[in-house]
Structure formats: structure tokens, C-alpha cells
Amino acid sequence: MHWPNSLFLMGTLLLTLTAVPAYLWRHGLDGFQTALFLFFFTATGLSITLGYHRLFSHLTFKARWPVRLFTLLFGAAAFENSVLCWAADHRRHHKFVDHDDDPYDISKGFFHAHIGWILFKLQPETSLEWVKDLQQDRLVRWQHRHYLAIALLVGFGLPTVLGWLWGGWTSALGSFLMAGVARVVFVQHMTFFINSLCHTLGRQPYSGQCTARDSAIMAWFTFGEGYHNFHHAFQHDYRNGVKPWQFDPTKWSIWLLNKLGLVRQLRRVPDEKILLAEVAEQQRQLATKLSAKPALVAEPILRMVQAAQERLQQASRNWEQRKTEYRRAAEMKMEASRERLAELRREFREATAHLRATLRDWQEAHRLAQAQLGWA
């Protein structure tokens, strides 16, 4: 049993279920308490998703010191450990997902992935060798050394002081209970559900190689982290909800910070590569169905699917080759003539257009095959 973690998690939950309702019954809820809860919930939640996760763990963008400092302060206030320990566990999770060395391995059960791995010492502490790069950042080192003090002061002390300034000790108690204790419970379980529910419920449009799943419902409760299948397929993309209509406030916050000049070098996976991943997963699912019911699809449809797959594979290889040649020439433009660079750019654009055309052909063949399987 990891007693410090267990006592904290059970204690905050118990206070949320007893003391918070008692306070609300006795004193009611005013606009200040509501606004303070929402501010601390958003600040600490985004500091985990935007800061701990996408900035520090996956290096999906670079941030100036005000952004790093803010996410380190309010990330600590979520009481989910220092960013060094958090990122080390998370990088290990991605390396060994669904296997014994995964700290929150879903194959050990929903409870283990959600909270059991925190309550019980089933594995040795993750080595900080996983985050040697982050240790070069002096703000990160400072937060790691003073994590507990920062967490207590920002997570519990700051809302209590703000409440006292607003309305005396009664307001201070309410602020401590709601913007402090209850908010910690909500933010922590928001994070825990990514490790449990997002490896249990939802779709797998990009990869079936691990249990990670996309859930639009979970995205609403996790600042966009619910699109977990995409994240495991493309972990270095600053977006999780990659489609324009998908709810991902973390992505929108990063984009806005970029426009304000506070973050830069946002990493994005090319649209064509994302489409190819979707197609590869659809091909795998279709092949599974066809292997079970090969006679249910007419021979002409099968030939059409196979021909479309071959054309798509050729177009994909050509696109990758042209992209590599163009990027290499662009990086070494002092050695390449302007005419040659323009020619490579034109060839890359033509390869991209051809790839998208073959993708449309494949999708049509796939639709016809799926329709026959559905009618059977």
C-alpha cells in the first residue's frame, strides 16, 4: 500500500462527499465560489493536458518561460506529482502500452489502470532516466525539488486566501473545500479516466495495435484528451482532436498561445499520413471480415478492392519518396538550385494530389465491399 497517496486520495474524496455538501447546505453557493472553482479546475486541468502532457511529455511544441512556469505551478496544484515523475511514467506507458512494464496497464484491470497503480506499490518507481532531456530545464528542476510546497500553496493556500479576501473566513472555508479539495478530486479523476475509460470504450479509427480508443464523450470531460487512439498513433502531434469539429480545448489553447507568440514550433502530422493510417486500419478490419465470410463479397468487388489497395500502396511509396527528397533539398537549399527546388516542390505536390485521388478510389471500393458484407 502506498499510504501517502492512498490517504490523500481517500481523504479528499471523503471531504468532497461530506464536508462540501455540508458547507453548501449551511452557507449556499455564490457566484464567487463558482467562478473560483471553474478557474482552478481549468487552470490545473489545462496545466496537466497542455503542460505536463503535450508540452513536457511529448514535446509537441516549444513554450516561452511564462507558459512553462504557469503550467508547472498549476500542474503541481493538481497533486499528480512533479512533471519529471509524471512525464517519466507517461513516456514509459507509451513505450510499453498494454504490457507489464506499462505503469497503468489496462490489461491488469480497469481499477488498476484508473487508480490502483497509484494506491499500491506494484512496481518500482519509474527512473528519471526517461526524462533526461527535461532535466535540462531549470524551471522543471525547481518544480521537482519544491513540488509538495508548490502544490499545497497553489492548490490549497491560494484559493483559501482569495476566499478570505473576498468574504472572510466563511468564504475562505468554502474556497478551500470547493476550489481546493473538490476541484482536486475532479481534475485527478479526469486524468485517471484517460488511463482507464479511454483504453476501454470508444472507436479505433487509426490503429488497432493497442487498446487506446477515441471517445467524443470523454473528450468533453478531459479537455480534448478523449481522442486517445489518435494520440497513441501520433503521439508527437500537438492535437488530439485532429478533425475540425472535434472538441479539443487543449489544442485550441495551444493554437491561441502560438498566435500570441508564447509558444512556437507546433508539431503536426501531415494530413496524408493520418489518412493513410485510417485506411490501413480500415483495410485490416475489412480483411478480418473477408477472412470470415469470403464468399459474401462478389469477385469483381474483391478484385476492385485489391487493385485499389495496390494503387494506394504505390502512391503512398511515391509520396513518401517525393516528400523526403523535397524536405532534404529544402533543408540544404544552399546546395540546391532554385530551379531544382521548384521542380521537387512540383513533384511533391503532384504526388500528394495523386495520393489523395487513390485514397478516394480506395474508399469507394471499400464502401462497396462493406455494403455487400452489410447486406449479407
C-alpha positions as CSV (number, residue, x, y, z in Angstrom):
1,M,0.0,0.0,0.0
2,H,1.3,3.5,-0.9
3,W,0.0,5.1,2.2
4,P,0.6,8.8,1.4
5,N,-1.1,8.5,-1.9
6,S,-3.9,6.4,-0.5
7,L,-4.6,8.7,2.4
8,F,-4.6,11.8,0.2
9,L,-6.9,10.3,-2.4
10,M,-9.3,8.8,0.0
11,G,-9.2,11.9,2.3
12,T,-10.0,14.4,-0.5
13,L,-12.8,12.2,-1.8
14,L,-14.3,11.8,1.7
15,L,-14.3,15.6,2.2
16,T,-15.8,16.2,-1.2
17,L,-18.7,13.8,-0.4
18,T,-19.3,15.1,3.2
19,A,-17.8,18.5,4.0
20,V,-18.6,20.1,0.7
21,P,-22.3,19.2,0.7
22,A,-22.5,20.3,4.4
23,Y,-20.9,23.7,3.6
24,L,-23.3,24.2,0.7
25,W,-26.3,23.3,2.9
26,R,-25.2,25.7,5.6
27,H,-23.9,28.6,3.5
28,G,-25.1,28.1,-0.1
29,L,-23.2,28.7,-3.3
30,D,-22.4,32.2,-4.6
31,G,-21.0,33.4,-7.9
32,F,-17.6,33.9,-6.5
33,Q,-17.2,30.3,-5.3
34,T,-18.5,29.0,-8.7
35,A,-16.0,31.2,-10.6
36,L,-13.1,30.3,-8.4
37,F,-13.9,26.6,-8.8
38,L,-14.1,26.9,-12.6
39,F,-10.9,29.0,-12.7
40,F,-8.8,26.5,-10.7
41,F,-10.4,23.5,-12.5
42,T,-9.5,25.0,-15.9
43,A,-6.0,26.2,-14.8
44,T,-5.0,22.9,-13.2
45,G,-6.7,20.7,-15.8
46,L,-5.1,22.5,-18.8
47,S,-1.7,22.6,-17.0
48,I,-1.9,18.8,-17.0
49,T,-3.1,18.3,-20.6
50,L,-1.3,21.2,-22.2
51,G,1.7,21.4,-20.0
52,Y,2.5,18.0,-18.3
53,H,1.2,16.0,-21.3
54,R,1.6,17.7,-24.7
55,L,4.5,20.1,-23.8
56,F,6.7,18.3,-21.4
57,S,6.0,14.6,-22.0
58,H,5.7,14.6,-25.8
59,L,7.5,17.9,-26.8
60,T,4.7,18.7,-29.3
61,F,5.6,22.4,-29.2
62,K,8.1,24.8,-27.5
63,A,6.9,27.3,-25.0
64,R,8.4,30.5,-23.5
65,W,9.0,30.7,-19.8
66,P,5.7,32.3,-18.7
67,V,3.8,29.3,-20.2
68,R,6.2,26.8,-18.7
69,L,6.1,28.5,-15.3
70,F,2.3,28.7,-15.2
71,T,1.8,25.0,-16.2
72,L,4.4,24.0,-13.6
73,L,2.7,25.9,-10.8
74,F,-0.8,24.9,-11.5
75,G,0.2,21.4,-12.7
76,A,1.6,20.9,-9.2
77,A,-1.7,22.1,-7.8
78,A,-3.4,19.1,-9.4
79,F,-1.4,16.9,-7.0
80,E,-0.3,14.5,-9.7
81,N,3.4,14.6,-8.8
82,S,6.1,16.7,-10.3
83,V,6.3,17.0,-14.1
84,L,9.5,14.9,-14.1
85,C,7.8,11.9,-12.4
86,W,4.6,12.4,-14.4
87,A,6.4,12.5,-17.7
88,A,8.6,9.6,-16.9
89,D,5.6,7.4,-16.1
90,H,3.8,8.6,-19.2
91,R,6.7,8.0,-21.6
92,R,7.0,4.5,-20.1
93,H,3.3,4.0,-20.7
94,H,3.7,4.8,-24.4
95,K,6.8,2.6,-24.7
96,F,5.2,-0.5,-23.1
97,V,1.4,0.2,-23.6
98,D,-0.7,-2.9,-22.6
99,H,2.3,-4.8,-21.2
100,D,3.7,-5.5,-17.8
101,D,6.1,-2.5,-17.8
102,D,3.2,-0.1,-18.5
103,P,2.6,1.7,-15.2
104,Y,-1.1,1.9,-15.8
105,D,-1.6,-1.3,-17.9
106,I,-5.3,-1.7,-18.7
107,S,-4.8,-5.5,-19.1
108,K,-4.4,-5.6,-15.3
109,G,-8.0,-4.4,-15.0
110,F,-10.0,-1.2,-15.0
111,F,-9.4,-0.4,-11.4
112,H,-5.6,-0.8,-11.7
113,A,-5.4,1.5,-14.8
114,H,-7.7,4.1,-13.1
115,I,-6.3,4.4,-9.6
116,G,-4.9,1.1,-8.4
117,W,-1.4,1.7,-9.7
118,I,-1.3,4.9,-7.6
119,L,-2.7,3.3,-4.4
120,F,-0.4,0.2,-4.4
121,K,3.3,-0.2,-4.9
122,L,3.2,-3.0,-7.5
123,Q,6.3,-1.8,-9.5
124,P,9.5,0.1,-8.6
125,E,9.4,3.9,-9.1
126,T,10.0,4.9,-12.7
127,S,13.5,6.0,-13.3
128,L,14.1,9.7,-14.2
129,E,16.4,8.4,-17.0
130,W,13.2,8.6,-19.1
131,V,13.2,12.4,-18.8
132,K,16.9,13.4,-19.0
133,D,16.0,16.0,-21.6
134,L,13.6,17.7,-19.3
135,Q,16.1,17.9,-16.5
136,Q,18.0,20.5,-18.6
137,D,15.2,23.0,-17.9
138,R,15.9,24.9,-14.7
139,L,12.2,25.6,-14.0
140,V,11.4,21.9,-14.3
141,R,14.2,21.1,-11.8
142,W,13.0,23.8,-9.5
143,Q,9.4,22.4,-9.5
144,H,10.7,18.9,-8.9
145,R,12.7,20.0,-5.8
146,H,9.8,22.0,-4.3
147,Y,6.8,20.1,-5.7
148,L,4.9,19.5,-2.4
149,A,5.3,23.1,-1.2
150,I,4.1,24.4,-4.6
151,A,1.2,22.0,-4.6
152,L,0.0,23.0,-1.1
153,L,0.5,26.7,-1.6
154,V,-1.1,27.0,-5.1
155,G,-3.6,24.1,-4.8
156,F,-5.0,24.8,-1.3
157,G,-3.4,28.0,0.0
158,L,-4.2,30.3,-2.9
159,P,-7.9,29.6,-3.2
160,T,-8.3,29.9,0.6
161,V,-6.5,33.3,0.7
162,L,-8.6,34.5,-2.3
163,G,-11.8,33.4,-0.5
164,W,-10.8,35.2,2.7
165,L,-10.1,38.4,0.8
166,W,-13.5,38.1,-0.8
167,G,-15.7,37.3,2.2
168,G,-13.8,36.4,5.4
169,W,-13.3,33.1,7.0
170,T,-16.6,31.6,5.8
171,S,-15.8,32.3,2.2
172,A,-12.2,31.1,2.9
173,L,-13.5,27.7,4.1
174,G,-15.8,27.4,1.1
175,S,-13.0,28.3,-1.3
176,F,-10.7,25.7,0.3
177,L,-13.4,23.0,0.1
178,M,-14.6,23.7,-3.5
179,A,-11.8,25.4,-5.4
180,G,-9.2,23.3,-3.5
181,V,-10.4,19.9,-2.3
182,A,-13.3,19.1,-4.6
183,R,-11.5,20.6,-7.6
184,V,-8.5,18.3,-7.0
185,V,-10.8,15.3,-7.0
186,F,-12.5,16.3,-10.3
187,V,-9.2,17.0,-12.0
188,Q,-7.5,13.9,-10.8
189,H,-10.3,11.6,-11.9
190,M,-10.4,13.4,-15.2
191,T,-6.8,12.4,-15.7
192,F,-7.4,8.9,-14.4
193,F,-10.3,8.3,-16.8
194,I,-7.9,8.8,-19.7
195,N,-5.9,5.8,-18.5
196,S,-8.9,3.7,-17.8
197,L,-12.0,4.6,-19.9
198,C,-10.1,5.8,-22.9
199,H,-8.5,2.3,-23.1
200,T,-11.9,0.6,-22.7
201,L,-14.7,2.5,-24.5
202,G,-14.7,4.1,-28.0
203,R,-13.5,3.6,-31.5
204,Q,-10.1,2.7,-33.0
205,P,-10.1,4.6,-36.3
206,Y,-6.3,5.0,-36.6
207,S,-4.7,1.8,-35.1
208,G,-5.8,-1.4,-33.5
209,Q,-2.3,-2.2,-32.2
210,C,-3.1,-1.2,-28.7
211,T,-6.2,-0.7,-26.5
212,A,-6.3,3.2,-26.8
213,R,-9.7,4.4,-28.1
214,D,-11.3,7.6,-29.4
215,S,-14.3,8.8,-27.4
216,A,-16.0,12.1,-28.2
217,I,-17.9,11.9,-24.9
218,M,-14.7,11.6,-22.9
219,A,-13.1,14.5,-24.8
220,W,-15.7,16.8,-23.2
221,F,-14.6,15.7,-19.7
222,T,-10.8,15.7,-20.4
223,F,-10.1,18.9,-22.3
224,G,-9.8,17.0,-25.6
225,E,-7.7,14.1,-24.4
226,G,-10.5,11.6,-25.1
227,Y,-9.3,11.2,-28.7
228,H,-6.8,8.7,-27.3
229,N,-6.5,6.4,-30.3
230,F,-5.2,9.2,-32.4
231,H,-2.8,10.2,-29.7
232,H,-1.3,6.8,-29.4
233,A,-0.9,6.6,-33.2
234,F,0.6,10.1,-33.5
235,Q,1.9,11.0,-30.0
236,H,4.1,13.9,-31.2
237,D,1.2,15.8,-32.8
238,Y,0.1,18.8,-30.6
239,R,-3.6,17.9,-31.5
240,N,-5.7,15.1,-30.2
241,G,-9.0,16.0,-31.8
242,V,-7.5,16.3,-35.2
243,K,-10.8,16.9,-37.1
244,P,-12.0,20.5,-37.2
245,W,-15.3,19.5,-35.5
246,Q,-13.7,17.5,-32.6
247,F,-13.8,19.1,-29.1
248,D,-10.2,19.7,-28.1
249,P,-9.8,22.9,-26.0
250,T,-6.2,22.0,-25.2
251,K,-5.4,22.1,-29.0
252,W,-7.3,25.5,-29.3
253,S,-5.3,26.9,-26.3
254,I,-2.0,25.9,-27.8
255,W,-3.1,27.5,-31.2
256,L,-4.1,30.7,-29.4
257,L,-0.8,30.8,-27.4
258,N,1.0,30.4,-30.7
259,K,-0.8,33.4,-32.2
260,L,0.2,35.4,-29.1
261,G,3.8,34.5,-29.6
262,L,4.1,32.5,-26.3
263,V,4.6,29.1,-28.0
264,R,6.2,28.0,-31.2
265,Q,7.2,25.1,-33.4
266,L,3.8,23.3,-33.2
267,R,4.3,19.7,-34.5
268,R,1.7,18.3,-36.8
269,V,1.4,15.0,-38.7
270,P,0.7,15.6,-42.4
271,D,-2.9,15.0,-43.3
272,E,-2.0,12.4,-45.9
273,K,-0.2,10.3,-43.2
274,I,-3.3,10.5,-41.0
275,L,-5.5,9.4,-43.9
276,L,-3.1,6.5,-44.7
277,A,-3.3,5.4,-41.0
278,E,-7.1,5.4,-41.2
279,V,-7.1,3.5,-44.5
280,A,-4.6,0.9,-43.1
281,E,-6.9,0.3,-40.1
282,Q,-10.0,0.0,-42.3
283,Q,-8.1,-2.4,-44.5
284,R,-7.2,-4.5,-41.5
285,Q,-10.8,-4.6,-40.4
286,L,-12.1,-5.4,-43.8
287,A,-9.6,-8.2,-44.2
288,T,-10.7,-9.7,-40.9
289,K,-14.4,-9.7,-42.1
290,L,-13.4,-11.1,-45.5
291,S,-11.4,-13.9,-44.0
292,A,-14.5,-14.9,-42.0
293,K,-17.0,-14.5,-44.9
294,P,-15.0,-14.5,-48.2
295,A,-17.9,-15.8,-50.3
296,L,-20.3,-13.0,-49.3
297,V,-18.4,-10.4,-51.5
298,A,-18.7,-10.7,-55.3
299,E,-15.5,-11.5,-57.1
300,P,-15.5,-8.2,-59.1
301,I,-15.7,-6.2,-55.9
302,L,-12.8,-8.2,-54.4
303,R,-10.7,-7.5,-57.5
304,M,-11.6,-3.8,-57.3
305,V,-10.5,-3.6,-53.6
306,Q,-7.3,-5.4,-54.3
307,A,-6.5,-3.2,-57.3
308,A,-7.3,-0.1,-55.3
309,Q,-5.1,-1.3,-52.4
310,E,-2.1,-1.8,-54.8
311,R,-2.5,1.6,-56.4
312,L,-2.7,3.2,-53.0
313,Q,0.4,1.4,-51.8
314,Q,2.3,2.6,-54.9
315,A,1.0,6.2,-54.5
316,S,2.0,6.1,-50.8
317,R,5.6,5.0,-51.5
318,N,5.9,7.6,-54.2
319,W,4.5,10.3,-51.9
320,E,6.9,9.4,-49.1
321,Q,9.9,9.4,-51.5
322,R,9.0,12.8,-53.0
323,K,8.4,14.3,-49.6
324,T,11.8,13.1,-48.4
325,E,13.6,14.4,-51.4
326,Y,11.9,17.8,-51.2
327,R,12.5,18.2,-47.5
328,R,16.1,17.2,-47.8
329,A,16.6,19.8,-50.6
330,A,14.8,22.5,-48.7
331,E,17.0,21.9,-45.6
332,M,20.1,22.1,-47.8
333,K,18.8,24.8,-50.1
334,M,22.3,26.5,-50.3
335,E,23.4,23.4,-52.3
336,A,20.3,23.1,-54.5
337,S,19.5,25.4,-57.3
338,R,16.2,27.4,-57.2
339,E,15.1,25.6,-60.3
340,R,15.7,22.1,-58.8
341,L,14.0,23.1,-55.6
342,A,10.9,24.3,-57.6
343,E,10.9,21.1,-59.6
344,L,11.0,18.9,-56.4
345,R,8.2,21.1,-54.9
346,R,6.1,20.5,-58.0
347,E,6.8,16.7,-58.0
348,F,5.8,16.6,-54.3
349,R,2.5,18.4,-54.9
350,E,1.7,16.1,-57.9
351,A,2.5,13.1,-55.7
352,T,0.2,14.5,-53.0
353,A,-2.6,15.0,-55.5
354,H,-2.2,11.5,-56.9
355,L,-2.2,10.0,-53.4
356,R,-5.4,11.8,-52.5
357,A,-7.0,10.5,-55.7
358,T,-6.1,6.9,-55.0
359,L,-7.4,7.4,-51.5
360,R,-10.8,8.4,-52.9
361,D,-10.7,5.3,-55.2
362,W,-9.9,3.0,-52.3
363,Q,-12.6,4.5,-50.1
364,E,-15.2,3.9,-52.9
365,A,-14.1,0.2,-53.3
366,H,-14.1,-0.2,-49.5
367,R,-17.6,1.2,-49.3
368,L,-18.9,-1.2,-51.9
369,A,-17.3,-4.2,-50.2
370,Q,-18.7,-3.1,-46.8
371,A,-22.1,-2.6,-48.3
372,Q,-22.2,-6.2,-49.6
373,L,-21.0,-7.5,-46.2
374,G,-23.7,-5.5,-44.5
375,W,-26.4,-6.7,-46.8
376,A,-25.4,-10.4,-46.4
